[in-house]
Amino acid sequence: MRSYLKNMKTITKVDYATYLGVILAFIVVTICQSQGLVNRSVSGMLVPICCYVCMSISLNLTVGILGELSLGHAGFMSVGAFSGIIASMSLQSSISSELGRMVIALVVGAVFAAIVGFIVGIPVLRLRGDYLAIVTLAFGEIIKDLINCLLVGWDENGLHIALNVDGTKSMSTLGLSENGIEIIKGAQGATGNDRIATFTMGFVLVMITLIVVLNLVRSRTGRAIMAIRDNRIAAESVGINVTKYKLIAFVTSAALAGSAGALFGLNYSNVTAIQFDFNTSILVLVYVVLGGLGNIWGSIIATVILYVLPEALRQFSDYRMLVYAIVLILVMLATNNPQVRALLGRVIPKRKGAALDE
Amino acid sequence: MEFLSYLITGISLGSIYAIIALGYTMVYGIAKMLNFAHGDVIMVGGYVSFYVTIFAGNNLLGEDPSALATGAVALVSVLLAMAVCTVLGVVIEGLAYRPLRQAGSLAVLITAIGVSYFLQNAAQLLFGANPKNFTPIVSGQLTLFGGQLRISYVALLTIVACVVIMLGLTAFTGKSRMGKAMRACSEDRGAAQLMGINVNATISMTFAIGSALAAVAGVLLCSYSPVLQPTTGSMPGIKAFTAAVFGGIGSIPGAFLGGLLLGIIEALAQAYISTQLSNSILFAVLIVVLLVKPSGLLGKYVPEKV
């Protein structure tokens, strides 16, 4: 056993440590919850934290591993959230088990987000650098606007969908029967959802996301993706199909964001499209960059800390977002300024193998 | 006639975007960074002008001020807003961006986002979250064709200001010593430094000019849609960034053209297609243009060297 551990690559050890850390955190939180040590405000944060952890891991796949800046990741979350809500609400009568509906919602969310990711990815991935970033931003805004116009209802005849482009349509245009359910009401969003998301489901989703991303990254495909990031022309010249591998990374990332969105949507009784705007994409990007590009466990830790930080700063009430902004700037200055880094390097000796993560 | 009036609204809105986009594009061309805080500098400019006008209205002007006095107050408020924003821009650059000159572009981007959060929240604390009702700096409108076509003086002023600024900037970057230094820095920062150009001072200067333009844009934007709140600048900021990319980022005529086209598309889409989807239409046009011309309308195509 010991020799097995010794022979393992550092990367593999880090991966296992990541899995172990997530499992341990889940066990500790569950035990605390059963002992009544977790108050309501903290337990309300557990599912969103799981969602954002999945979001930042999946965005890290695009930004850190593939090396393309995406500013529209919340768009995929939005697609996942609303398709998941539609699936779960319309299956309410036929499937009574909440767990069953939850799983179906997550799968539906992932599939729809993957389809949108594919449609968006084909044009977007032809561009480079900041142009790619601005186009992902544009797609995110378009998705938000379209969902803002979407009217969806369900009755025994199936789904009724309308797009309220000119502001003249309302829920009554859908022509729902008496037992129909209004699912998405345009700009008001989805109201009256079943809140069926649970922390256990969130944990399972984080684990699935981790398994998918880590296995992808450590596989032949993952190495091809990283080769494209490091030098596209060199990668192309050794026969790597750039478009194919870029699309694999982008669509996987979108699908994972979609299932995270579905979980998020089913955790609240009201969800609107505005919640998934540009600022949400930026929020997740901040988690990824502060956690370290391409560093999966870094993303997890940064997400948890940065999600909890504004809540922990509640005592500063009005000043909390100001403090958050200052902390963000100072952390970026401290970690990226050469002088500060040299100073830190003298205080803390660089550990062995640290370079592997970078 | 209806079409003409929508077109003029579009051109004046586009002129505001163009002024903001000029600031974006200059900073991008020289510092190679996306300054996400640019939109919030606009908001600061709006607030400064708002408070100067309120202060003057309460203390300096009498009950029924003459047109000349109101005009003078408007001018002073714009100049003060420009001064405050210039200082703000230089301070932001010096404190937050300069230490990261050697760092990766993503690190700078996140810092810019941090600065943007900071400005928004500081404004919320200082000025309150409630929207303020901004008094347009010029009132009244021009009536043409027997009342069929009305053009507000603000729209005319915006268009004139935009053209003047664009011509001024083109002359400045083309002829003056500092402008040449800016172009040199944007071409190759290392080589410019070796030629004895003070790169840090040049970048500071760029931020100063960009922020002064943002102040002008802020006042014009608030005169166009008179609601002022801490988040006023963010959406126009994003759209102006889009405009800069649309026209080819780093190019001054490109930013002008991009801003103008974006404003026209937005106004016409709002009038004839859908108010809800006007932003989507605008972004869809951007996507199509970038797919056909990946470096923007007037952007330079830089071939990749192997």
Chai-1 contact restraints between the chains, C-beta under 6 A:
chainA,res_idxA,chainB,res_idxB,connection_type,confidence,min_distance_angstrom,max_distance_angstrom,comment,restraint_id
A,P123,B,L291,contact,1.0,0.0,6.0,A-B,restraint_1
A,L127,B,P294,contact,1.0,0.0,6.0,A-B,restraint_2
A,Y131,B,L290,contact,1.0,0.0,6.0,A-B,restraint_3
A,I134,B,V245,contact,1.0,0.0,6.0,A-B,restraint_4
A,V135,B,I287,contact,1.0,0.0,6.0,A-B,restraint_5
A,V135,B,L290,contact,1.0,0.0,6.0,A-B,restraint_6
A,A138,B,F283,contact,1.0,0.0,6.0,A-B,restraint_7
A,A138,B,L286,contact,1.0,0.0,6.0,A-B,restraint_8
A,A138,B,I287,contact,1.0,0.0,6.0,A-B,restraint_9
A,E141,B,N279,contact,1.0,0.0,6.0,A-B,restraint_10
A,E141,B,F283,contact,1.0,0.0,6.0,A-B,restraint_11
A,I142,B,S280,contact,1.0,0.0,6.0,A-B,restraint_12
A,I142,B,F283,contact,1.0,0.0,6.0,A-B,restraint_13
A,D145,B,L277,contact,1.0,0.0,6.0,A-B,restraint_14
A,D145,B,N279,contact,1.0,0.0,6.0,A-B,restraint_15
A,D145,B,S280,contact,1.0,0.0,6.0,A-B,restraint_16
A,C149,B,Q276,contact,1.0,0.0,6.0,A-B,restraint_17
A,V165,B,S274,contact,1.0,0.0,6.0,A-B,restraint_18
A,D166,B,S274,contact,1.0,0.0,6.0,A-B,restraint_19
A,I233,B,V306,contact,1.0,0.0,6.0,A-B,restraint_20
A,I282,B,I113,contact,1.0,0.0,6.0,A-B,restraint_21
A,V286,B,I110,contact,1.0,0.0,6.0,A-B,restraint_22
A,V289,B,L106,contact,1.0,0.0,6.0,A-B,restraint_23
A,V289,B,I110,contact,1.0,0.0,6.0,A-B,restraint_24
A,D318,B,L125,contact,1.0,0.0,6.0,A-B,restraint_25
A,M321,B,N121,contact,1.0,0.0,6.0,A-B,restraint_26
A,L322,B,N121,contact,1.0,0.0,6.0,A-B,restraint_27
A,A325,B,G114,contact,1.0,0.0,6.0,A-B,restraint_28
A,A325,B,Y117,contact,1.0,0.0,6.0,A-B,restraint_29
A,A325,B,F118,contact,1.0,0.0,6.0,A-B,restraint_30
A,L328,B,G114,contact,1.0,0.0,6.0,A-B,restraint_31
A,I329,B,A96,contact,1.0,0.0,6.0,A-B,restraint_32
A,I329,B,T111,contact,1.0,0.0,6.0,A-B,restraint_33
A,I329,B,G114,contact,1.0,0.0,6.0,A-B,restraint_34
A,M332,B,A107,contact,1.0,0.0,6.0,A-B,restraint_35
A,M332,B,I110,contact,1.0,0.0,6.0,A-B,restraint_36
A,M332,B,T111,contact,1.0,0.0,6.0,A-B,restraint_37
A,L333,B,P99,contact,1.0,0.0,6.0,A-B,restraint_38
A,N336,B,L100,contact,1.0,0.0,6.0,A-B,restraint_39
A,N336,B,A103,contact,1.0,0.0,6.0,A-B,restraint_40
A,N336,B,A107,contact,1.0,0.0,6.0,A-B,restraint_41
A,N337,B,P99,contact,1.0,0.0,6.0,A-B,restraint_42
A,P338,B,Q102,contact,1.0,0.0,6.0,A-B,restraint_43
